[in-house]
Amino acid sequence: MPSLLIRNVRPLGAAPLDVRVQDGRIAELGAALAAPADAVVDDGRGALLLPGLVEGHTHLDKTMWGLDWYRNEVGTNLIDKIENERAFRHASGHDAAAQSLVLAKAFLALGTTRLRTHVDVDTQAGLRHLEGTLRTRETLRDLQQIQVVAFPQSGLLARPGTAELLDRSLAAGADVLGGLDPCAIDGDPVKSLDVLFDIAHRHQRAIDIHLHEPGAMGAFSLDLILQRTEALGMRGQVAISHGFCLGDVSERERDALLARMAKLGVVLITSAPPSRNVPPLLACRQAGVTVLGGNDGIRDTWSPYGRPDMLERAMIIGLRYNLRRDDEIEVALDTVTHAGARGCGFETYGLGVGDRADLVLVDAQTVAHAVVERPVRQLVVAGGRIVARDGVLQDDVAAL
């Protein structure tokens, strides 16, 4: 791979400089850098330079991005959505391999170079959706780092045989073990979490648990999760997605749970939905809890909403948490950049020498301006390779 020299860019709004990329990593930063003989030289035109964006929670396997419009007539309860989706995907032969690739490339075109996706594993579909998404991970491995979570969307105990499928999923290459509402869905939180943590501990994999449960129920489940995290020595290996209960309980109870989460390195992943109480972002960060952002599902049977644009998700997080000052809006961006990478465990991330060269250029004056404006991505570099210009993938990447 030839070296790449990008001139005249402003890292996160700092003074203009040049960036030299060699062998997929940032090799040098500075003013008026000398161009190696084999270098591809690109003029950044004074653009704002961001690190590659990070999607902390999505569902690539479910999406109908690019397909005909799906008429949503599903019931309002969580179980209605779960059962409707499972039936639809079975009847339609929904192709998780094709659809996950379509959405992953749409993310890449808009600057997302690392993402975590939950993939449904259940007794009806088996590992079909997982296998399809693993193919997408392999196809894009040199450009986009994808973490695959084996996720029991229909419940763990509720459908006997699911635990065995999750075990097989991790053996087949899933990076993380998923979980779901041990009280509300499985009805036996102690057994549900015992089974889940046993699988993860045996395979030495991290856990990411969807916790939609509200109020006291959710706080009870969260307490059980924290107990097991500590007992099994899984510090820094557990994530809570959604965690709505942290927005429901009293401030005193919330702060006690946040203190334990911080001590155990349990991270929180939010999509900042407008329809639910959400964990207080700034209070979580002040307590020492890493908070990262994600879209959740995008254009699927659950919801018609969402776009594969992490600057837009940062804006939505800013709106949901009433972040108005420029320094507060920078926090919203942090949830889909540095905190996102840290929370998912993505390494060599950032804009320093030695970091993987995942770079995004946008025409914006400041970080806050970029979040609010969500400008066209002038240039996207992934693993040291130019993959998109002006929001459009290069032909060789689009053809993957």
Stockholm file with secondary structure:
# STOCKHOLM 1.0

chainA/1-400         MPSLLIRNVRPLGAAPLDVRVQDGRIAELGAALAAPADAVVDDGRGALLLPGLVEGHTHLDKTMWGLDWYRNEVGTNLIDKIENERAFRHASGHDAAAQSLVLAKAFLALGTTRLRTHVDVDTQAGLRHLEGTLRTRETLRDLQQIQVVAFPQSGLLARPGTAELLDRSLAAGADVLGGLDPCAIDGDPVKSLDVLFDIAHRHQRAIDIHLHEPGAMGAFSLDLILQRTEALGMRGQVAISHGFCLGDVSERERDALLARMAKLGVVLITSAPPSRNVPPLLACRQAGVTVLGGNDGIRDTWSPYGRPDMLERAMIIGLRYNLRRDDEIEVALDTVTHAGARGCGFETYGLGVGDRADLVLVDAQTVAHAVVERPVRQLVVAGGRIVARDGVLQDDVAAL
#=GR chainA/1-400 SS CCCEEEEEEEETTCSCEEEEEETTEEEEEETTCCCCTTCEEEEEEEEEEEECEEEEEECGGGCCTTSCCCCCCCCSSHHHHHHHHHHHHHHHTCCHHHHHHHHHHHHHHTTEEEEEEEEECBTTTBTHHHHHHHHHHHHTTTTCEEEEEEECTTCSSSSTTHHHHHHHHHHHTCSEEEEECTTTTTSCHHHHHHHHHHHHHHHTCEEEEEECCCHHHHHHHHHHHHHHHHHTTCTTCEEEEECGGGGTSCHHHHHHHHHHHHHHTCEEEECCCTTSCCCCHHHHHHTTCCEEECCBCCSSSSCSCCCSCHHHHHHHHHHHTTCCSHHHHHHHHHTTTHHHHHHHTCCSCSSSTTSBCCEEEECCSSHHHHHHHCCCEEEEEETTEEEEETTEECHHHHTC
#=GC SS_cons         CCCEEEEEEEETTCSCEEEEEETTEEEEEETTCCCCTTCEEEEEEEEEEEECEEEEEECGGGCCTTSCCCCCCCCSSHHHHHHHHHHHHHHHTCCHHHHHHHHHHHHHHTTEEEEEEEEECBTTTBTHHHHHHHHHHHHTTTTCEEEEEEECTTCSSSSTTHHHHHHHHHHHTCSEEEEECTTTTTSCHHHHHHHHHHHHHHHTCEEEEEECCCHHHHHHHHHHHHHHHHHTTCTTCEEEEECGGGGTSCHHHHHHHHHHHHHHTCEEEECCCTTSCCCCHHHHHHTTCCEEECCBCCSSSSCSCCCSCHHHHHHHHHHHTTCCSHHHHHHHHHTTTHHHHHHHTCCSCSSSTTSBCCEEEECCSSHHHHHHHCCCEEEEEETTEEEEETTEECHHHHTC
//
